[in-house]
Amino acid sequence: MSFFDKRTQVFGPEKMSIGDFDPTVDGFYRNVVTIPLTVKHNHMLYVKVESDNPVDIVIARDNGSAVTHKDRQKDIVMGPFPTEKLDSMGIIIGVFRGDKANATVEAWMEKK
């Protein structure tokens, strides 16, 4: 990455499996994945999700409120979302019970 590059990687790209059997969680399937993000003030956040099956995606603030919510997405770039004075945000990705998806998730920030 160049010193003068406006893009700052926050997460990934990382491949993950959603909907796998996991006896340690309620319901025995890991249908929801949460990804905490550390962000900088006054930047714009972008999130890219590519999946083999549709997933639901929420971008959340640190107080738990949703910035946006998209249902049944397979290939999407979401943003820009202003980070304002936040230090952390999060991505929540989920599938319906009985469904499974392999997703690649990436998040980055750019200066305003």
N, CA, C and O atoms as a Tinker XYZ file with bonds, in Angstrom:
   448  protein
     1  N      0.838000   -1.168000    0.000000    73     2
     2  CA     0.000000    0.000000    0.000000    64     1     3
     3  C      0.887000    1.237000    0.000000    63     2     4     5
     4  O      1.858000    1.307000    0.754000    81     3
     5  N      0.568000    2.183000   -0.818000    73     3     6
     6  CA     1.313000    3.421000   -0.943000    64     5     7
     7  C      1.096000    4.302000    0.285000    63     6     8     9
     8  O      0.043000    4.249000    0.921000    81     7
     9  N      2.092000    5.101000    0.607000    73     7    10
    10  CA     1.992000    6.026000    1.732000    64     9    11
    11  C      0.881000    7.044000    1.514000    63    10    12    13
    12  O      0.236000    7.475000    2.471000    81    11
    13  N      0.654000    7.430000    0.266000    73    11    14
    14  CA    -0.353000    8.435000   -0.047000    64    13    15
    15  C     -1.682000    7.821000   -0.476000    63    14    16    17
    16  O     -2.583000    8.541000   -0.907000    81    15
    17  N     -1.812000    6.526000   -0.367000    73    15    18
    18  CA    -3.058000    5.858000   -0.729000    64    17    19
    19  C     -4.158000    6.266000    0.240000    63    18    20    21
    20  O     -3.953000    6.269000    1.454000    81    19
    21  N     -5.323000    6.609000   -0.296000    73    19    22
    22  CA    -6.441000    7.037000    0.535000    64    21    23
    23  C     -7.109000    5.859000    1.238000    63    22    24    25
    24  O     -7.814000    6.059000    2.227000    81    23
    25  N     -6.906000    4.661000    0.758000    73    23    26
    26  CA    -7.608000    3.481000    1.273000    64    25    27
    27  C     -6.816000    2.836000    2.414000    63    26    28    29
    28  O     -5.622000    2.568000    2.282000    81    27
    29  N     -7.507000    2.590000    3.542000    73    27    30
    30  CA    -6.920000    1.922000    4.697000    64    29    31
    31  C     -7.716000    0.658000    4.979000    63    30    32    33
    32  O     -8.915000    0.717000    5.253000    81    31
    33  N     -7.045000   -0.486000    4.911000    73    31    34
    34  CA    -7.723000   -1.764000    5.126000    64    33    35
    35  C     -8.074000   -1.919000    6.604000    63    34    36    37
    36  O     -7.222000   -1.724000    7.471000    81    35
    37  N     -9.333000   -2.272000    6.891000    73    35    38
    38  CA    -9.804000   -2.453000    8.262000    64    37    39
    39  C     -9.995000   -3.933000    8.579000    63    38    40    41
    40  O     -9.754000   -4.365000    9.706000    81    39
    41  N    -10.429000   -4.713000    7.585000    73    39    42
    42  CA   -10.658000   -6.143000    7.785000    64    41    43
    43  C    -10.504000   -6.868000    6.460000    63    42    44    45
    44  O    -10.984000   -6.415000    5.422000    81    43
    45  N     -9.817000   -8.015000    6.519000    73    43    46
    46  CA    -9.766000   -8.920000    5.376000    64    45    47
    47  C     -8.921000   -8.439000    4.222000    63    46    48    49
    48  O     -8.034000   -7.600000    4.374000    81    47
    49  N     -9.221000   -8.994000    3.062000    73    47    50
    50  CA   -10.294000   -9.934000    2.758000    64    49    51
    51  C    -10.077000  -11.285000    3.448000    63    50    52    53
    52  O     -8.975000  -11.832000    3.464000    81    51
    53  N    -11.162000  -11.794000    4.011000    73    51    54
    54  CA   -11.112000  -13.058000    4.741000    64    53    55
    55  C    -12.287000  -13.939000    4.344000    63    54    56    57
    56  O    -13.429000  -13.486000    4.265000    81    55
    57  N    -11.975000  -15.226000    4.094000    73    55    58
    58  CA   -13.022000  -16.197000    3.761000    64    57    59
    59  C    -13.566000  -16.788000    5.052000    63    58    60    61
    60  O    -12.814000  -17.074000    5.984000    81    59
    61  N    -14.886000  -16.969000    5.097000    73    59    62
    62  CA   -15.508000  -17.557000    6.279000    64    61    63
    63  C    -16.703000  -18.392000    5.877000    63    62    64    65
    64  O    -17.320000  -18.166000    4.836000    81    63
    65  N    -17.016000  -19.353000    6.713000    73    63    66
    66  CA   -18.162000  -20.218000    6.491000    64    65    67
    67  C    -19.236000  -19.864000    7.514000    63    66    68    69
    68  O    -18.954000  -19.763000    8.708000    81    67
    69  N    -20.462000  -19.678000    7.045000    73    67    70
    70  CA   -21.580000  -19.289000    7.897000    64    69    71
    71  C    -22.636000  -20.389000    7.812000    63    70    72    73
    72  O    -22.952000  -20.868000    6.723000    81    71
    73  N    -23.174000  -20.782000    8.949000    73    71    74
    74  CA   -24.195000  -21.826000    8.991000    64    73    75
    75  C    -23.644000  -23.200000    9.315000    63    74    76    77
    76  O    -24.343000  -24.200000    9.152000    81    75
    77  N    -22.395000  -23.268000    9.774000    73    75    78
    78  CA   -21.782000  -24.554000   10.121000    64    77    79
    79  C    -22.334000  -25.105000   11.434000    63    78    80    81
    80  O    -22.778000  -24.351000   12.300000    81    79
    81  N    -22.300000  -26.426000   11.565000    73    79    82
    82  CA   -22.677000  -27.090000   12.809000    64    81    83
    83  C    -21.679000  -26.722000   13.890000    63    82    84    85
    84  O    -20.470000  -26.829000   13.684000    81    83
    85  N    -22.183000  -26.284000   15.055000    73    83    86
    86  CA   -21.329000  -25.923000   16.179000    64    85    87
    87  C    -22.098000  -26.208000   17.470000    63    86    88    89
    88  O    -22.982000  -25.436000   17.840000    81    87
    89  N    -21.774000  -27.302000   18.158000    73    87    90
    90  CA   -22.536000  -27.665000   19.358000    64    89    91
    91  C    -22.343000  -26.705000   20.530000    63    90    92    93
    92  O    -23.037000  -26.832000   21.539000    81    91
    93  N    -21.419000  -25.750000   20.424000    73    91    94
    94  CA   -21.171000  -24.818000   21.524000    64    93    95
    95  C    -22.100000  -23.610000   21.504000    63    94    96    97
    96  O    -22.102000  -22.835000   22.460000    81    95
    97  N    -22.895000  -23.424000   20.444000    73    95    98
    98  CA   -23.789000  -22.267000   20.359000    64    97    99
    99  C    -25.242000  -22.719000   20.450000    63    98   100   101
   100  O    -25.563000  -23.875000   20.171000    81    99
   101  N    -26.113000  -21.797000   20.844000    73    99   102
   102  CA   -27.545000  -22.104000   20.899000    64   101   103
   103  C    -28.036000  -22.487000   19.514000    63   102   104   105
   104  O    -27.702000  -21.825000   18.532000    81   103
   105  N    -28.813000  -23.532000   19.428000    73   103   106
   106  CA   -29.345000  -23.993000   18.147000    64   105   107
   107  C    -28.401000  -24.899000   17.383000    63   106   108   109
   108  O    -28.785000  -25.476000   16.366000    81   107
   109  N    -27.161000  -25.034000   17.861000    73   107   110
   110  CA   -26.149000  -25.933000   17.295000    64   109   111
   111  C    -25.631000  -25.550000   15.907000    63   110   112   113
   112  O    -24.880000  -26.320000   15.308000    81   111
   113  N    -26.008000  -24.391000   15.385000    73   111   114
   114  CA   -25.483000  -23.933000   14.096000    64   113   115
   115  C    -25.060000  -22.479000   14.222000    63   114   116   117
   116  O    -25.781000  -21.667000   14.802000    81   115
   117  N    -23.898000  -22.152000   13.683000    73   115   118
   118  CA   -23.391000  -20.785000   13.727000    64   117   119
   119  C    -23.946000  -20.029000   12.518000    63   118   120   121
   120  O    -23.286000  -19.896000   11.488000    81   119
   121  N    -25.190000  -19.535000   12.676000    73   119   122
   122  CA   -25.886000  -18.850000   11.586000    64   121   123
   123  C    -25.571000  -17.365000   11.515000    63   122   124   125
   124  O    -25.910000  -16.712000   10.529000    81   123
   125  N    -24.934000  -16.823000   12.537000    73   123   126
   126  CA   -24.613000  -15.401000   12.580000    64   125   127
   127  C    -23.136000  -15.239000   12.909000    63   126   128   129
   128  O    -22.625000  -15.869000   13.835000    81   127
   129  N    -22.455000  -14.392000   12.146000    73   127   130
   130  CA   -21.048000  -14.079000   12.382000    64   129   131
   131  C    -20.950000  -12.582000   12.628000    63   130   132   133
   132  O    -21.476000  -11.785000   11.850000    81   131
   133  N    -20.280000  -12.198000   13.708000    73   131   134
   134  CA   -20.065000  -10.780000   13.994000    64   133   135
   135  C    -18.589000  -10.452000   13.811000    63   134   136   137
   136  O    -17.710000  -11.218000   14.206000    81   135
   137  N    -18.339000   -9.302000   13.206000    73   135   138
   138  CA   -16.975000   -8.867000   12.931000    64   137   139
   139  C    -16.803000   -7.462000   13.499000    63   138   140   141
   140  O    -17.364000   -6.511000   12.954000    81   139
   141  N    -16.035000   -7.310000   14.588000    73   139   142
   142  CA   -15.784000   -5.969000   15.120000    64   141   143
   143  C    -14.749000   -5.241000   14.265000    63   142   144   145
   144  O    -13.787000   -5.845000   13.791000    81   143
   145  N    -14.954000   -3.950000   14.075000    73   143   146
   146  CA   -14.044000   -3.130000   13.279000    64   145   147
   147  C    -13.555000   -1.956000   14.118000    63   146   148   149
   148  O    -14.342000   -1.326000   14.823000    81   147
   149  N    -12.271000   -1.663000   14.046000    73   147   150
   150  CA   -11.724000   -0.460000   14.654000    64   149   151
   151  C    -11.604000    0.580000   13.552000    63   150   152   153
   152  O    -10.909000    0.368000   12.558000    81   151
   153  N    -12.291000    1.712000   13.734000    73   151   154
   154  CA   -12.323000    2.743000   12.697000    64   153   155
   155  C    -11.747000    4.048000   13.229000    63   154   156   157
   156  O    -11.611000    4.240000   14.437000    81   155
   157  N    -11.413000    4.939000   12.303000    73   155   158
   158  CA   -10.898000    6.263000   12.651000    64   157   159
   159  C    -12.000000    7.295000   12.469000    63   158   160   161
   160  O    -12.916000    7.123000   11.664000    81   159
   161  N    -11.890000    8.357000   13.227000    73   159   162
   162  CA   -12.875000    9.437000   13.144000    64   161   163
   163  C    -12.861000   10.090000   11.762000    63   162   164   165
   164  O    -11.816000   10.190000   11.119000    81   163
   165  N    -14.021000   10.524000   11.324000    73   163   166
   166  CA   -14.191000   11.313000   10.097000    64   165   167
   167  C    -13.629000   10.637000    8.852000    63   166   168   169
   168  O    -12.994000   11.285000    8.020000    81   167
   169  N    -13.862000    9.354000    8.728000    73   167   170
   170  CA   -13.521000    8.613000    7.520000    64   169   171
   171  C    -14.802000    8.025000    6.942000    63   170   172   173
   172  O    -15.869000    8.138000    7.546000    81   171
   173  N    -14.699000    7.405000    5.785000    73   171   174
   174  CA   -15.828000    6.740000    5.147000    64   173   175
   175  C    -15.534000    5.243000    5.117000    63   174   176   177
   176  O    -14.468000    4.827000    4.663000    81   175
   177  N    -16.477000    4.435000    5.599000    73   175   178
   178  CA   -16.316000    2.982000    5.668000    64   177   179
   179  C    -17.012000    2.323000    4.487000    63   178   180   181
   180  O    -18.131000    2.691000    4.129000    81   179
   181  N    -16.344000    1.349000    3.886000    73   179   182
   182  CA   -16.895000    0.534000    2.802000    64   181   183
   183  C    -16.783000   -0.932000    3.210000    63   182   184   185
   184  O    -15.821000   -1.328000    3.868000    81   183
   185  N    -17.770000   -1.730000    2.818000    73   183   186
   186  CA   -17.765000   -3.163000    3.110000    64   185   187
   187  C    -18.110000   -3.918000    1.835000    63   186   188   189
   188  O    -19.072000   -3.584000    1.144000    81   187
   189  N    -17.310000   -4.946000    1.528000    73   187   190
   190  CA   -17.560000   -5.791000    0.358000    64   189   191
   191  C    -17.788000   -7.219000    0.838000    63   190   192   193
   192  O    -17.002000   -7.762000    1.614000    81   191
   193  N    -18.883000   -7.819000    0.359000    73   191   194
   194  CA   -19.203000   -9.206000    0.700000    64   193   195
   195  C    -19.486000   -9.964000   -0.586000    63   194   196   197
   196  O    -20.320000   -9.547000   -1.390000    81   195
   197  N    -18.791000  -11.078000   -0.778000    73   195   198
   198  CA   -19.050000  -12.000000   -1.886000    64   197   199
   199  C    -19.373000  -13.349000   -1.269000    63   198   200   201
   200  O    -18.634000  -13.833000   -0.412000    81   199
   201  N    -20.480000  -13.966000   -1.702000    73   199   202
   202  CA   -20.926000  -15.213000   -1.094000    64   201   203
   203  C    -21.484000  -16.151000   -2.154000    63   202   204   205
   204  O    -22.021000  -15.707000   -3.169000    81   203
   205  N    -21.354000  -17.462000   -1.909000    73   203   206
   206  CA   -21.903000  -18.434000   -2.850000    64   205   207
   207  C    -23.409000  -18.598000   -2.683000    63   206   208   209
   208  O    -24.081000  -19.032000   -3.619000    81   207
   209  N    -23.954000  -18.264000   -1.521000    73   207   210
   210  CA   -25.393000  -18.286000   -1.251000    64   209   211
   211  C    -25.783000  -16.962000   -0.601000    63   210   212   213
   212  O    -24.936000  -16.306000    0.003000    81   211
   213  N    -27.035000  -16.561000   -0.712000    73   211   214
   214  CA   -27.449000  -15.267000   -0.160000    64   213   215
   215  C    -27.263000  -15.174000    1.362000    63   214   216   217
   216  O    -27.536000  -16.121000    2.101000    81   215
   217  N    -26.791000  -14.008000    1.800000    73   215   218
   218  CA   -26.609000  -13.716000    3.221000    64   217   219
   219  C    -27.265000  -12.377000    3.543000    63   218   220   221
   220  O    -27.445000  -11.535000    2.663000    81   219
   221  N    -27.620000  -12.188000    4.812000    73   219   222
   222  CA   -28.110000  -10.909000    5.303000    64   221   223
   223  C    -26.939000  -10.181000    5.949000    63   222   224   225
   224  O    -26.132000  -10.791000    6.650000    81   223
   225  N    -26.846000   -8.863000    5.709000    73   223   226
   226  CA   -25.702000   -8.086000    6.170000    64   225   227
   227  C    -26.196000   -6.853000    6.914000    63   226   228   229
   228  O    -27.097000   -6.155000    6.450000    81   227
   229  N    -25.599000   -6.594000    8.070000    73   227   230
   230  CA   -25.875000   -5.381000    8.836000    64   229   231
   231  C    -24.547000   -4.692000    9.116000    63   230   232   233
   232  O    -23.580000   -5.331000    9.529000    81   231
   233  N    -24.510000   -3.380000    8.888000    73   231   234
   234  CA   -23.387000   -2.558000    9.316000    64   233   235
   235  C    -23.887000   -1.817000   10.552000    63   234   236   237
   236  O    -24.907000   -1.130000   10.487000    81   235
   237  N    -23.179000   -1.949000   11.682000    73   235   238
   238  CA   -23.667000   -1.409000   12.949000    64   237   239
   239  C    -22.682000   -0.420000   13.565000    63   238   240   241
   240  O    -21.470000   -0.505000   13.365000    81   239
   241  N    -23.247000    0.521000   14.323000    73   239   242
   242  CA   -22.447000    1.457000   15.110000    64   241   243
   243  C    -22.089000    0.795000   16.442000    63   242   244   245
   244  O    -22.607000   -0.272000   16.772000    81   243
   245  N    -21.201000    1.435000   17.200000    73   243   246
   246  CA   -20.778000    0.856000   18.478000    64   245   247
   247  C    -21.869000    0.871000   19.543000    63   246   248   249
   248  O    -21.738000    0.185000   20.557000    81   247
   249  N    -22.949000    1.641000   19.340000    73   247   250
   250  CA   -24.051000    1.642000   20.307000    64   249   251
   251  C    -25.114000    0.590000   19.964000    63   250   252   253
   252  O    -26.138000    0.500000   20.641000    81   251
   253  N    -24.870000   -0.201000   18.919000    73   251   254
   254  CA   -25.781000   -1.273000   18.537000    64   253   255
   255  C    -26.799000   -0.906000   17.479000    63   254   256   257
   256  O    -27.516000   -1.777000   16.988000    81   255
   257  N    -26.880000    0.368000   17.117000    73   255   258
   258  CA   -27.833000    0.770000   16.078000    64   257   259
   259  C    -27.280000    0.427000   14.700000    63   258   260   261
   260  O    -26.067000    0.412000   14.487000    81   259
   261  N    -28.178000    0.156000   13.782000    73   259   262
   262  CA   -27.774000   -0.238000   12.429000    64   261   263
   263  C    -27.577000    0.985000   11.542000    63   262   264   265
   264  O    -28.405000    1.896000   11.529000    81   263
   265  N    -26.479000    0.995000   10.807000    73   263   266
   266  CA   -26.266000    2.008000    9.776000    64   265   267
   267  C    -27.073000    1.619000    8.548000    63   266   268   269
   268  O    -27.730000    2.461000    7.935000    81   267
   269  N    -27.021000    0.338000    8.193000    73   267   270
   270  CA   -27.796000   -0.186000    7.068000    64   269   271
   271  C    -27.986000   -1.686000    7.238000    63   270   272   273
   272  O    -27.281000   -2.342000    8.004000    81   271
   273  N    -28.958000   -2.205000    6.502000    73   271   274
   274  CA   -29.271000   -3.634000    6.545000    64   273   275
   275  C    -29.679000   -4.066000    5.142000    63   274   276   277
   276  O    -30.550000   -3.445000    4.533000    81   275
   277  N    -29.067000   -5.108000    4.632000    73   275   278
   278  CA   -29.398000   -5.648000    3.310000    64   277   279
   279  C    -29.701000   -7.134000    3.441000    63   278   280   281
   280  O    -28.946000   -7.878000    4.067000    81   279
   281  N    -30.811000   -7.561000    2.845000    73   279   282
   282  CA   -31.218000   -8.963000    2.873000    64   281   283
   283  C    -30.791000   -9.685000    1.602000    63   282   284   285
   284  O    -30.786000   -9.106000    0.516000    81   283
   285  N    -30.432000  -10.963000    1.754000    73   283   286
   286  CA   -30.219000  -11.903000    0.649000    64   285   287
   287  C    -29.280000  -11.350000   -0.430000    63   286   288   289
   288  O    -29.665000  -11.209000   -1.591000    81   287
   289  N    -28.067000  -11.047000   -0.033000    73   287   290
   290  CA   -27.061000  -10.511000   -0.942000    64   289   291
   291  C    -25.998000  -11.567000   -1.230000    63   290   292   293
   292  O    -25.615000  -12.337000   -0.349000    81   291
   293  N    -25.523000  -11.591000   -2.486000    73   291   294
   294  CA   -24.456000  -12.523000   -2.866000    64   293   295
   295  C    -23.167000  -11.802000   -3.238000    63   294   296   297
   296  O    -22.078000  -12.334000   -3.018000    81   295
   297  N    -23.272000  -10.612000   -3.792000    73   295   298
   298  CA   -22.094000   -9.855000   -4.222000    64   297   299
   299  C    -22.440000   -8.381000   -4.116000    63   298   300   301
   300  O    -23.206000   -7.861000   -4.927000    81   299
   301  N    -21.881000   -7.705000   -3.120000    73   299   302
   302  CA   -22.263000   -6.318000   -2.883000    64   301   303
   303  C    -21.096000   -5.537000   -2.285000    63   302   304   305
   304  O    -20.326000   -6.061000   -1.480000    81   303
   305  N    -20.982000   -4.279000   -2.693000    73   303   306
   306  CA   -20.100000   -3.318000   -2.043000    64   305   307
   307  C    -21.013000   -2.284000   -1.406000    63   306   308   309
   308  O    -21.791000   -1.623000   -2.094000    81   307
   309  N    -20.914000   -2.149000   -0.097000    73   307   310
   310  CA   -21.777000   -1.235000    0.643000    64   309   311
   311  C    -20.960000   -0.038000    1.118000    63   310   312   313
   312  O    -19.815000   -0.191000    1.545000    81   311
   313  N    -21.544000    1.141000    1.043000    73   311   314
   314  CA   -20.867000    2.339000    1.515000    64   313   315
   315  C    -20.947000    3.418000    0.474000    63   314   316   317
   316  O    -21.461000    3.185000   -0.621000    81   315
   317  N    -20.466000    4.564000    0.779000    73   315   318
   318  CA   -19.699000    4.938000    1.970000    64   317   319
   319  C    -20.598000    5.234000    3.165000    63   318   320   321
   320  O    -21.695000    5.774000    3.021000    81   319
   321  N    -20.102000    4.865000    4.358000    73   319   322
   322  CA   -20.774000    5.157000    5.616000    64   321   323
   323  C    -19.845000    6.027000    6.449000    63   322   324   325
   324  O    -18.709000    5.627000    6.700000    81   323
   325  N    -20.286000    7.203000    6.887000    73   323   326
   326  CA   -19.410000    8.064000    7.690000    64   325   327
   327  C    -19.153000    7.456000    9.070000    63   326   328   329
   328  O    -20.079000    6.994000    9.736000    81   327
   329  N    -17.899000    7.461000    9.486000    73   327   330
   330  CA   -17.544000    6.947000   10.807000    64   329   331
   331  C    -17.776000    7.996000   11.891000    63   330   332   333
   332  O    -17.794000    7.667000   13.077000    81   331
   333  N    -17.953000    9.245000   11.498000    73   331   334
   334  CA   -18.202000   10.360000   12.412000    64   333   335
   335  C    -17.168000   10.350000   13.528000    63   334   336   337
   336  O    -15.969000   10.396000   13.253000    81   335
   337  N    -17.603000   10.290000   14.776000    73   335   338
   338  CA   -16.669000   10.291000   15.908000    64   337   339
   339  C    -16.562000    8.912000   16.548000    63   338   340   341
   340  O    -16.195000    8.786000   17.716000    81   339
   341  N    -16.883000    7.882000   15.775000    73   339   342
   342  CA   -16.870000    6.514000   16.298000    64   341   343
   343  C    -15.458000    5.932000   16.313000    63   342   344   345
   344  O    -14.633000    6.242000   15.454000    81   343
   345  N    -15.202000    5.089000   17.298000    73   343   346
   346  CA   -13.941000    4.353000   17.372000    64   345   347
   347  C    -14.107000    2.916000   16.902000    63   346   348   349
   348  O    -13.137000    2.272000   16.504000    81   347
   349  N    -15.346000    2.410000   16.949000    73   347   350
   350  CA   -15.581000    1.040000   16.514000    64   349   351
   351  C    -16.941000    0.932000   15.841000    63   350   352   353
   352  O    -17.881000    1.661000   16.161000    81   351
   353  N    -17.013000    0.013000   14.911000    73   351   354
   354  CA   -18.249000   -0.330000   14.213000    64   353   355
   355  C    -18.223000   -1.844000   14.048000    63   354   356   357
   356  O    -17.303000   -2.500000   14.537000    81   355
   357  N    -19.205000   -2.402000   13.376000    73   355   358
   358  CA   -19.209000   -3.839000   13.214000    64   357   359
   359  C    -19.994000   -4.294000   12.003000    63   358   360   361
   360  O    -20.836000   -3.569000   11.473000    81   359
   361  N    -19.700000   -5.511000   11.576000    73   359   362
   362  CA   -20.415000   -6.160000   10.483000    64   361   363
   363  C    -21.074000   -7.402000   11.075000    63   362   364   365
   364  O    -20.433000   -8.168000   11.795000    81   363
   365  N    -22.341000   -7.597000   10.774000    73   363   366
   366  CA   -23.062000   -8.792000   11.197000    64   365   367
   367  C    -23.564000   -9.483000    9.935000    63   366   368   369
   368  O    -24.271000   -8.879000    9.129000    81   367
   369  N    -23.198000  -10.749000    9.767000    73   367   370
   370  CA   -23.596000  -11.512000    8.583000    64   369   371
   371  C    -24.339000  -12.754000    9.057000    63   370   372   373
   372  O    -23.877000  -13.459000    9.955000    81   371
   373  N    -25.487000  -13.017000    8.451000    73   371   374
   374  CA   -26.275000  -14.155000    8.885000    64   373   375
   375  C    -26.962000  -14.876000    7.747000    63   374   376   377
   376  O    -27.152000  -14.326000    6.662000    81   375
   377  N    -27.330000  -16.114000    8.013000    73   375   378
   378  CA   -28.113000  -16.923000    7.084000    64   377   379
   379  C    -29.293000  -17.506000    7.855000    63   378   380   381
   380  O    -29.267000  -17.573000    9.084000    81   379
   381  N    -30.323000  -17.925000    7.132000    73   379   382
   382  CA   -31.472000  -18.558000    7.765000    64   381   383
   383  C    -31.083000  -19.936000    8.287000    63   382   384   385
   384  O    -30.147000  -20.559000    7.786000    81   383
   385  N    -31.807000  -20.405000    9.294000    73   383   386
   386  CA   -31.560000  -21.724000    9.870000    64   385   387
   387  C    -31.631000  -22.781000    8.767000    63   386   388   389
   388  O    -32.583000  -22.814000    7.988000    81   387
   389  N    -30.629000  -23.629000    8.710000    73   387   390
   390  CA   -30.572000  -24.677000    7.699000    64   389   391
   391  C    -29.799000  -24.283000    6.455000    63   390   392   393
   392  O    -29.435000  -25.146000    5.655000    81   391
   393  N    -29.541000  -22.992000    6.279000    73   391   394
   394  CA   -28.758000  -22.527000    5.129000    64   393   395
   395  C    -27.283000  -22.488000    5.495000    63   394   396   397
   396  O    -26.919000  -22.466000    6.671000    81   395
   397  N    -26.444000  -22.480000    4.474000    73   395   398
   398  CA   -25.002000  -22.399000    4.654000    64   397   399
   399  C    -24.429000  -21.538000    3.548000    63   398   400   401
   400  O    -24.902000  -21.587000    2.412000    81   399
   401  N    -23.417000  -20.752000    3.867000    73   399   402
   402  CA   -22.784000  -19.893000    2.866000    64   401   403
   403  C    -21.293000  -19.798000    3.146000    63   402   404   405
   404  O    -20.860000  -19.807000    4.298000    81   403
   405  N    -20.524000  -19.708000    2.084000    73   403   406
   406  CA   -19.102000  -19.416000    2.158000    64   405   407
   407  C    -18.929000  -18.009000    1.619000    63   406   408   409
   408  O    -19.225000  -17.738000    0.455000    81   407
   409  N    -18.446000  -17.117000    2.472000    73   407   410
   410  CA   -18.375000  -15.707000    2.105000    64   409   411
   411  C    -16.956000  -15.183000    2.248000    63   410   412   413
   412  O    -16.177000  -15.659000    3.074000    81   411
   413  N    -16.640000  -14.195000    1.426000    73   411   414
   414  CA   -15.411000  -13.428000    1.553000    64   413   415
   415  C    -15.811000  -12.019000    1.941000    63   414   416   417
   416  O    -16.603000  -11.373000    1.255000    81   415
   417  N    -15.253000  -11.547000    3.054000    73   415   418
   418  CA   -15.627000  -10.243000    3.602000    64   417   419
   419  C    -14.397000   -9.352000    3.648000    63   418   420   421
   420  O    -13.305000   -9.790000    4.011000    81   419
   421  N    -14.595000   -8.097000    3.275000    73   419   422
   422  CA   -13.525000   -7.112000    3.272000    64   421   423
   423  C    -14.110000   -5.776000    3.701000    63   422   424   425
   424  O    -15.230000   -5.436000    3.320000    81   423
   425  N    -13.357000   -5.015000    4.494000    73   423   426
   426  CA   -13.791000   -3.680000    4.902000    64   425   427
   427  C    -12.599000   -2.736000    4.831000    63   426   428   429
   428  O    -11.476000   -3.107000    5.172000    81   427
   429  N    -12.855000   -1.516000    4.385000    73   427   430
   430  CA   -11.799000   -0.514000    4.307000    64   429   431
   431  C    -12.378000    0.870000    4.559000    63   430   432   433
   432  O    -13.587000    1.089000    4.479000    81   431
   433  N    -11.468000    1.806000    4.868000    73   431   434
   434  CA   -11.850000    3.198000    5.073000    64   433   435
   435  C    -11.134000    4.070000    4.058000    63   434   436   437
   436  O    -10.045000    3.743000    3.586000    81   435
   437  N    -11.764000    5.177000    3.738000    73   435   438
   438  CA   -11.141000    6.208000    2.920000    64   437   439
   439  C    -11.362000    7.540000    3.600000    63   438   440   441
   440  O    -12.371000    7.743000    4.276000    81   439
   441  N    -10.416000    8.447000    3.421000    73   439   442
   442  CA   -10.578000    9.789000    3.980000    64   441   443
   443  C    -11.690000   10.505000    3.250000    63   442   444   445
   444  O    -11.930000   10.275000    2.065000    81   443
   445  N    -12.368000   11.385000    3.981000    73   443   446
   446  CA   -13.461000   12.155000    3.365000    64   445   447
   447  C    -12.924000   13.078000    2.300000    63   446   448
   448  O    -13.691000   13.806000    1.670000    81   447
